[in-house]
Amino acid sequence: MSTDEFRAKALAWLQQNAKPFDDNEPSSGGATIEESKAFQKGLWEAGLAGITWPKEYGGQGLGTAEQLAFNEVAADFRMPVGPFVIGLGMPAPVLLEFGTEEQKKRHIAPMLRGDEIWSQLFSEPSGGSDVASLQTSAVRVEDGWLINGQKVWTSGAQFSDFGAVLVRTDPTRPKHQGITMFIVDLHHPGVTVRPLVVATGDAPFNEVFFDDVHVPEDAVIGEVNNGWAVAVAMLRYERVTIGTGVRARANPLGYDALVELVRARGLDDDPSVRRTLAQVYARESAMRSYSAVLHQEAKAGVPIGARGSAAKLAGATFPLWVSDLVQEIFGEEIALQTRDTLPIARSILAAPGGATAGGSNEIQRNIIAERVLGLPKDAGVDKNVPFNQLKLSK
Amino acid sequence: MTLIDTDDQRDLASSVKRFVSGQAPMAAVRKTIASEASFDPDVWRRLSQELGVAGLPIPEQYGGAGASWSDLVVALRELGSGLVPTPVLATSVLATGTLLALDDEEARATWLPRFAEGTAVGTLAVSEGARSPWAVADSTCVVEDGTVTGTKTAVLNAAEADVLLVTTASGVVLVEKGAPGLTITPADALDLTRGIATVTLERTPGRLLAGDAAAAVDAVADLANLALASEQAAATKACLDMTTEYAKIRYSFGQPIGIYQGVKHPLADIYTDWALTDAAIRKASESLAEGSETASLDAAVARHLASSGYVEAAKQTMLLHGGIGFTWEHDAHLYYRNAITGNVLLGGPAAQQDRIAQKLGV
């Protein structure tokens, strides 16, 4: 099948099974988990899930061209795939890279089919950007490990079946060297999930508590005490997911939505408003071009490496910057609308969240400076000290 | 649409780069700056004849390479990175682009072969002050009895030009060097690496060229945007590289300054903006080469991002170098001057934003 035929197939399926974007509808999709699962299953059955992944694990075994064709077509539809974005964006590629044959056979296809929802559990209350300071522990017991502790900022944990959980397995080693990643069944009775209400008033995240949660020996992803390398790989996938996942039409702070609102308010003949819109378009368009460049380079065998951090930083600073600009454009209307009547009001409130999730802007800048530009890394006081001798946040 | 360099483009980039480091390094650029001339004619001749840079966008029938604008972009990157003073923007982009966009065979046949071999410099006299950088319909230059009268500002390489293409409300008029009534007053310009002059014409004989001037000049605005953006993004990268290297070897408080986040973070921001700009230029370059309907928009986007990003990078280059970056001896001010000039030349920030909005149909 040629790329054009694939594109036509994807479009035909989406026209049958998904609703096109309606800009007058509030941005939250409103699909239930069951509807999302059914949609994902249909997507997979139509050969549109796991497009570039190996066939033997349930993927389609196709190339980047097909993936890009799908992304392009799909941007015009409201796809209720939210619950699967994390699992398929982060734990799944990490399993493909580090998992055992058995783990890949066991989990990848169910994820693609919509039968398994996954979460990623890294952050803890005592340290966000400094992920490696995590304190949730696992101790060896007969036939496996026993996990105790707490994670936070976990998206979708309330409806997830499994989690990729980063845990300290040897506190006598320096912080990066005593960490292991586990597959944890989130339906285990020792797992408690509590919603976390954020600044917008929504509860898109959870706190997750582990109380004597037993996991078997084969739940380890990669090797015991080598979980940091696995985590770094997952964070790399996360940055690509966040940095390139901006779908212009879905974003109230994106150019398309802003220009419509500007027209609706009759502000489009104001030269300063037009110039502001031009700036927004320019930056958004450049972000799309950059993501296309990275895709083409990856396809040509040039590693993206830490440049994903530049995509993430750009993606996270964009809504913060546009939040400032829309205050100039719309003035007091911003103050008088609630987050439910004006989508940009919600987006303004949500903007700081993107700059802290998945590694703060400051962390991304450090990564770019050190790994792309080659600037010296701060020696740090915690590198070679056994973890149990470090000063930690409570 | 391919957004990464082809093998041929990589080869071209490395030969121009080699030429710049061998024949036009910063020491040579400074010699040119100190001289009367605004560029070294020998460097331009060799760039044209040995590397074929001048003739890249000129069709083979006129003695050029018949390559695409995206190939010229590759060469402009290397020249822009080293601030090499040449008439490439004036001749190969503005004058060549205008002749190719108009419909005057005689002018093409006369001038394009000489541009390609680097034996003639051409330029486009288009600006009439900051408020009309691409004046055609509202031009105050008047054509009468085979002569042209008026004033043009910020004309690139006018002092060296063998031929000037002058925009007027009646069309584009071709004026040759030494024509009666033609006065060229070189500016003591902020940018030491560009020759800029004010051109006054007083009943100066010239030939009105065939073709749709407004459409041609609008097309040339796109080329100018792409070309300037390419030079600027490359110079931005040069500023970033220079400052990054300095941050690795300059020690303060017992550590290289590049360890401190106060230095690291602005450099990371410059990298990120440069990466987005570079991608936007690649997109614009492909759009223009393919004749895409978003070409004008893409070129204006690239220019807007490149111009503003370069000003920021050049400013940070001076600041992060500390006192040494403020000395005449250091190259930082050469980039800073070039950045500011490029930001306001051929349509400044507001004009570019207006052009983006116009092409978007807002």
Interface residues (C-beta under 8 A of the other chain):
Chain A: V259 V262 D268 P271 R274 R275 L277 A278 Q279 Y281 A282 R283 S285 A286 M287 S289 Y290 A292 V293 Q296 E297 A300 V302 R307 A310 L313 A314 E362 Q364 R365 N366 I368 A369 E370 V372 L373 G374 L375 P376 K377 D378
Chain B: M1 T2 L3 I4 L240 T244 A247 K248 Q255 P256 G258 I259 Q261 V263 K264 H265 L267 A268 D269 Y271 T272 A275 L276 T277 D278 A279 A280 R282 K283 D298 V301 H304 L305 A350 Q352 Q353 D354 I356 A357 L360 V362
